[in-house]
Amino acid sequence: MQFIEMTGKELMDALTDDELTAEDLKKSHITETSIVRINRQGDIEVRRPDCWDVVGGLIGEYEGRITKCSGRTWA
């Protein structure tokens, strides 16, 4: 499976109004310095001390937004 890893801040910059809100991110314990990753299906996972935890998903044309905000491509 391929992912794009990014910070919580980069994720926050990439989100649109119809996706996760700041409150949703707070409930998921995602901060600006959190490590998150997005898979090709748009699932958002956050790095926890011992695992990755799925916390939501992106919709629409998210690939361009996450590559632009993170500066990374699929790996």
C-alpha positions, 0 to 999 in steps of 0.5 A, a space after each residue: 500500500 502506498 502513503 503520503 506522510 505529512 504533519 498535522 499542520 500540512 493536513 490541516 492546510 489540505 482539508 476542505 470545508 466538507 471534510 474533517 473540521 478542527 474539532 474533529 482533529 482535536 477529538 482525534 488528538 491530531 496536533 500541528 506536529 502529529 505525524 499522519 499519513 494518507 493512503 490512495 483511498 483517502 484514509 487518514 491515519 495518525 501515528 500513535 506510540 505503538 500503531 497507526 490509527 485510522 481517524 477519517 478520510 478525505 473526499 474529492 480531488 484530495 491527491 493534488 491537495 495533499 501533494 501540494 501541502 506536503 511536498 511529497 508523493 506516494 511512497 
